[in-house]
């Protein structure tokens, strides 16, 4: 397993790690409209749940 050496601030470390992932073929999956709607509904549900506590 590869353990990257991350240096600098959070932005630089994230950018470096993203380059490593991209170089090795990692791509984020496509997000469908259905998944976006589900995420929005879940977000509203959680906000309402937290307000009730």
C-alpha positions in Angstrom: 0.0 0.0 0.0 1.3 3.4 -0.9 1.4 6.1 1.8 2.0 9.5 0.2 4.2 12.1 1.8 2.1 15.2 2.0 3.9 18.5 2.6 2.8 22.1 2.8 -0.6 23.5 3.7 -3.9 21.7 3.2 -4.4 23.0 -0.4 -0.9 21.9 -1.6 -1.2 18.5 0.1 -4.6 17.9 -1.5 -3.4 19.0 -4.9 -0.5 16.7 -4.6 -2.6 13.7 -3.5 -5.1 14.5 -6.3 -2.3 14.3 -8.9 -1.2 11.0 -7.6 -4.8 9.6 -7.8 -5.3 11.0 -11.3 -2.0 9.6 -12.5 -3.0 6.1 -11.3 -6.4 6.2 -13.1 -8.8 7.3 -10.3 -11.8 9.2 -11.6 -14.8 10.3 -9.7 -18.0 8.5 -10.8 -20.7 10.5 -12.7 -23.4 11.9 -10.4 -26.9 11.4 -11.8 -29.8 13.8 -11.3 -31.5 11.1 -9.2 -28.5 11.1 -6.8 -28.4 14.9 -6.6 -32.1 15.0 -5.7 -31.6 12.3 -3.1 -28.7 14.2 -1.5 -30.7 17.4 -1.3 -33.7 15.6 0.3 -31.3 13.9 2.8 -29.7 17.2 3.6 -33.1 18.8 4.4 -34.1 15.8 6.5 -30.9 16.0 8.5 -31.2 19.8 9.1 -34.8 19.3 10.4 -33.7 16.4 12.5 -30.9 18.5 14.1 -33.3 21.4 14.8 -35.6 19.0 16.7 -32.9 17.9 19.1 
